[in-house]
Amino acid sequence: MQILNSLVPIFSVIALGMVLRRREFLSAETTQTFNRFAYFFALPAFLFYKLASATSGSGSANLILNTLLTTVVLTAAVGWLTTWIFKIPSHVRGAMIQASFRGNLAFIGLPLVLFRIYDLPIDHKMALESAVLLALTPVVLFFNVGSVVALAVYNQKTESAISFGALAGAIAKNPLIWACIGGALFQGMAWPLPTAVVRTCEVIGASAFPMALLGIGSQLVSISVRGDWSRALLPTAIKCIICPLLGWSVGSWIGLSGIELQVTLILCAAPTAVSSYVLAEQMDGDADLAASAVVICTAFSLLTLSILLTLTGG
């Protein structure tokens, strides 16, 4: 029952977004507005006030961070190594590598975690929520840096020059990173948030996940799966199977267990982010492969997340 309570709300809203786009209730312009509002305002507001008002975190906070970040780095390495083993053409490799490790943590992984820990005792729930949110910042940083580097080295134009200035600028403009840093600073310094600020953030933040999930569903419909879609099976297998298996191994080895290990694995198993397709298109990567990977991985993740929750006592 916990599996249904956690997964059904997430994928039902994504499915609703797909239906609304098919019925032309949502347009491309509306979807873009939803996504921009969720990314630049709603989710940053949610992350900021949740972190700023959270408890100091559980003793497993560093373990969750170390497990998640180590797993993502290892998965990126597996994705890169796989392109060599299977002799993937150079211009395809960048899109395949980033599709292998760049998960949709903010809009699928995080709400799934929050549903999973919803019924925990309040102290445990708050501490675990704080630990998970703190882990997002360095992982989102790695997503940005790793994806840009992979696509700069391997793309359709085979240009290997990396603009570190542009990369630094993109990271500096990422609202999720600044929201996490700001919230962590308020938490660490024990600065109280005014009630009016908390309530404002609660109202804005409450719209983050429904708008983002509707936007994901709408985007999935609009993304055309073209070319040799079978190539997308490789990064899908790495993202949905290899990544959580690596997370399980790393987490167990460093001492994670129980619900702490489970929520970490949920983040590891989150499907390839829609933003990976957008970035591949902007950087002359293989946009067809990136599109196929997003669609196939999102669909396949419903099965792998169900299995994951079953095996870990969900």
Secondary structure as UniProt FT lines:
FT   HELIX           2..22
FT   TURN            23..24
FT   HELIX           28..37
FT   HELIX           38..42
FT   HELIX           43..52
FT   TURN            59..60
FT   HELIX           61..85
FT   TURN            86..87
FT   HELIX           90..101
FT   HELIX           105..109
FT   HELIX           110..116
FT   TURN            117..119
FT   HELIX           122..153
FT   TURN            156..157
FT   HELIX           164..172
FT   HELIX           175..189
FT   HELIX           195..205
FT   TURN            206..207
FT   HELIX           208..222
FT   HELIX           229..232
FT   HELIX           233..237
FT   HELIX           238..242
FT   HELIX           243..254
FT   HELIX           258..268
FT   HELIX           275..282
FT   TURN            283..284
FT   HELIX           287..311
FT   TURN            312..313
//
